[in-house]
Amino acid sequence: MKRHGLAATAVLCCALTVSGCGIIKTVRTIFGAKKTVTSIVKVVKIIGSVLGQFNSTTSKSALVGNWAYEEPAIQFATQSLLDKAGGVDASQAVADNITPYFKTLGFKPGNIALSFREDNTCSYTIAGRTFEGTYDYDDENKKITLKTPLFPLPAAYLSIAEDQMALTFDSSKIVSLIQTMGLASKDQTPVSAVSSLASSYDGMKTGFTFTRVK
């Protein structure tokens, strides 16, 4: 990783403890004023997820509401594992490479949505079809398990930051999730590609980023 990338990571790790405006200002200083707000938020989101800085805002009350799929989510268990993988640039590269395969499998904006209610019931919409179910939220470990009458789903790691939510899975779970949801086609190329990319680095978790629908 380039020297400025390592420096940026270190500074951003500290910046995540301040307000959102402070983070944006710090990232603009590091990467230049021409960096868009969207790209800045992506960098902050990845680093924040790695360090667990968003766990303070991850709660059942924050979870309740309607969410629409936005893009892939790539997270690492620890800062050292992120550094070993090559830093934020490596994380973003995996996300960029996995995006077209996710789209082929149906994970694309406008195609998947989730809704969580206070009474632990939920609904999810895939390609225009809505299913009802329930969910269990483990606040201590920040994990959520969705339950449906049709098929079981693996527990997901949950992180919420304002209007962004990430549901990520261990590499061994993401492919089984796709197959269980019936999104895999006869052409196994996208599934194989996702499996390979999800296993790119030790401690990497792969999943989905959602945006709150107001």
Secondary structure, DSSP 8 states (H G I E B T S, - for coil): --HHHHHHHHHHHHHTTS-HHHHHHHHHHHH-TTS-HHHHHHHHHHHHHHHTTTGGG-SHHHH-EEEEEEEEEEEESSHHHHHHHTSHHHHHHHHHHHHHHHHHHT-STTTEEEEE-TTSEEEEEETTEEEEEEEEEETTTTEEEEE-SS-B---EEEEEETTEEEEEEEHHHHHHHHHHTT---S--HHHHHHHHHHTSSTTEEEEEEEEEE-
